[in-house]
Amino acid sequence: MSEPLIVTVPMGERTYPVLVGKGVRRDLAQLMPASARRAAVVTQAGIGVEVDPGVPFETFAIPDGEQAKELGTIGELCSGFARFGLTRRDVVVGVGGGVVTDVAGFAAAVYHRGVAVVHLATTLLGQIDAAVGGKTGVNLAEGKNLVGAFWQPAAVLCDTEVLDSLPERELRAGFGELAKYHFIGGRSDAAELIGNACARLEMFNDASVVRRYADHRSLLRRQFRGDDLRSRLLDGCEFDELARDELIAACVAIKAEVVSSDETEGGRRALLNYGHTLAHALEIAGRFDLRHGEAVAIGLRYASLVARLMDRIDTYRVADHESVLESYGLDAKLPSGVDHDEIIELFGRDKKATDGITFVLDGPNGLEVAPNVDPSVLRSALERM
């Protein structure tokens, strides 16, 4: 097993490592908080990834899918933690994708007013986004992620070996979040994304990134296009594992830099929600059998149309969005049967809606938070989907 790539999320006294690589789940015991005497492992029945935290542990299975993200699940977990004897000095370990890390992280944040949490992310979406940054939460009938907390993990492990057995649809769902990174900083080309990530990694060489790949530094500079990245990721074991690890580490490094500058989403971190306003509305509407990343892909295309109708971008920039999504094989069409009135109402319940309906939109200076978006523009963009 090759040495992992390690990206550090710089949070002062709460700084933590993100390990990326094949088999890094076997390093879990080394990353347990020194005070921990027992661990509560939160997972789902279908995950099938066994872990050894190096201390006595009990496994707590939550329901599959988004239905697990409810307050009742948090209450059941915390009651189970109490029966197990979990103390404030112990640790919660989340093993799974974004649903698991959201739920396990929130349970850890509120149990005994906060216990340590370590995440082992088992999906591409979880590895490049959900497990990193400390956002936790559950849904209400009125909206997605409306109850939660910012609770940074003590460590994150992104085991790329488990991606080899991930169902293709789950892997593809991660591409929706991956596509988002093409537009952070105004970038539209996959090669530019990698170049930008490389520059960030160089910037964090001493403070934030420990790179152990020695002679393989040039891999990060390979000029991948979106369709090439997609096909290589789908190839699983046949894909150059180090190159895949580099891509995931690059996305983590971008998110780490944003989160460290704006932990509680008072400004810049909101840009990481690009494409999520429509995505969350579709998920809350709940009739469309969409994975989160699939919904984000639809949301990215929609956000580009909204920006075009507001004269923030031109038609070529809209085409950039469609090209990126197409290169990852993502279906960005609005599902049939969408009630436009319902979706616009749900926009108003989004967490970002502190000053009217608020979107993250592309523009001449890249992504920006745009408050008070005219509902007539939003309706017109839905009709164009």
Secondary structure as the mmCIF struct_conf table of DSSP 4:
data_model
#
loop_
_struct_conf.conf_type_id
_struct_conf.id
_struct_conf.beg_label_comp_id
_struct_conf.beg_label_asym_id
_struct_conf.beg_label_seq_id
_struct_conf.end_label_comp_id
_struct_conf.end_label_asym_id
_struct_conf.end_label_seq_id
HELX_LH_PP_P HELX_LH_PP_P1 SER A 2 PRO A 4
STRN STRN1 LEU A 5 VAL A 9
HELX_RH_3T_P HELX_RH_3T_P1 GLY A 12 ARG A 14
STRN STRN2 TYR A 16 GLY A 21
TURN_TY1_P TURN_TY1_P1 LYS A 22 GLY A 23
HELX_RH_3T_P HELX_RH_3T_P2 VAL A 24 LEU A 31
BEND BEND1 MET A 32 MET A 32
TURN_TY1_P TURN_TY1_P2 ALA A 34 SER A 35
BEND BEND2 ARG A 37 ARG A 37
STRN STRN3 ALA A 39 GLN A 44
TURN_TY1_P TURN_TY1_P3 ALA A 45 ILE A 47
BEND BEND3 GLY A 54 VAL A 55
STRN STRN4 PHE A 57 ILE A 62
BEND BEND4 ASP A 64 GLY A 65
HELX_RH_3T_P HELX_RH_3T_P3 GLU A 66 ALA A 68
BEND BEND5 GLU A 70 GLU A 70
HELX_RH_AL_P HELX_RH_AL_P1 LEU A 71 PHE A 84
TURN_TY1_P TURN_TY1_P4 GLY A 85 GLY A 85
TURN_TY1_P TURN_TY1_P5 ARG A 88 ARG A 89
BEND BEND6 ASP A 90 ASP A 90
STRN STRN5 VAL A 91 GLY A 96
BEND BEND7 GLY A 97 GLY A 97
HELX_RH_AL_P HELX_RH_AL_P2 GLY A 98 VAL A 110
HELX_RH_3T_P HELX_RH_3T_P4 TYR A 111 ARG A 113
STRN STRN6 ALA A 116 ALA A 121
BEND BEND8 THR A 123 THR A 123
HELX_RH_AL_P HELX_RH_AL_P3 LEU A 124 LEU A 125
HELX_RH_PI_P HELX_RH_PI_P1 GLY A 126 ALA A 130
TURN_TY1_P TURN_TY1_P6 ALA A 131 ALA A 131
BEND BEND9 VAL A 132 GLY A 133
STRN STRN7 LYS A 135 LEU A 140
TURN_TY1_P TURN_TY1_P7 ALA A 141 GLU A 142
STRN STRN8 GLY A 143 PHE A 150
BEND BEND10 ALA A 154 ALA A 154
STRN STRN9 ALA A 155 ASP A 159
HELX_RH_3T_P HELX_RH_3T_P5 THR A 160 SER A 165
BEND BEND11 LEU A 166 LEU A 166
HELX_RH_AL_P HELX_RH_AL_P4 GLU A 168 LYS A 180
TURN_TY1_P TURN_TY1_P8 TYR A 181 PHE A 183
HELX_RH_3T_P HELX_RH_3T_P6 ILE A 184 GLY A 186
BEND BEND12 ASP A 189 ASP A 189
HELX_RH_AL_P HELX_RH_AL_P5 ALA A 190 MET A 203
TURN_TY1_P TURN_TY1_P9 PHE A 204 SER A 208
STRN STRN10 VAL A 209 VAL A 210
HELX_RH_3T_P HELX_RH_3T_P7 ALA A 214 ARG A 221
HELX_RH_AL_P HELX_RH_AL_P6 GLY A 226 LEU A 234
TURN_TY1_P TURN_TY1_P10 ASP A 235 ASP A 235
HELX_RH_3T_P HELX_RH_3T_P8 GLY A 236 GLU A 238
BEND BEND13 PHE A 239 PHE A 239
HELX_RH_AL_P HELX_RH_AL_P7 GLU A 241 SER A 261
TURN_TY1_P TURN_TY1_P11 GLU A 263 THR A 264
BEND BEND14 GLY A 266 GLY A 267
HELX_RH_3T_P HELX_RH_3T_P9 ARG A 268 ASN A 273
TURN_TY1_P TURN_TY1_P12 TYR A 274 GLY A 275
HELX_RH_AL_P HELX_RH_AL_P8 HIS A 276 ALA A 285
BEND BEND15 PHE A 288 PHE A 288
HELX_RH_AL_P HELX_RH_AL_P9 HIS A 292 LEU A 309
TURN_TY1_P TURN_TY1_P13 MET A 310 ASP A 311
BEND BEND16 ARG A 312 ILE A 313
HELX_RH_AL_P HELX_RH_AL_P10 THR A 315 SER A 327
TURN_TY1_P TURN_TY1_P14 TYR A 328 GLY A 329
BEND BEND17 LYS A 333 LYS A 333
HELX_LH_PP_P HELX_LH_PP_P2 LEU A 334 PRO A 335
TURN_TY1_P TURN_TY1_P15 SER A 336 GLY A 337
HELX_RH_AL_P HELX_RH_AL_P11 HIS A 340 PHE A 347
TURN_TY1_P TURN_TY1_P16 GLY A 348 ARG A 349
BEND BEND18 ASP A 350 ASP A 350
TURN_TY1_P TURN_TY1_P17 LYS A 351 LYS A 352
BEND BEND19 THR A 354 ILE A 357
STRN STRN11 PHE A 359 LEU A 361
TURN_TY1_P TURN_TY1_P18 PRO A 364 ASN A 365
BEND BEND20 GLY A 366 GLY A 366
STRN STRN12 GLU A 368 ALA A 370
BEND BEND21 ASN A 372 ASN A 372
HELX_RH_AL_P HELX_RH_AL_P12 PRO A 375 ARG A 384
#
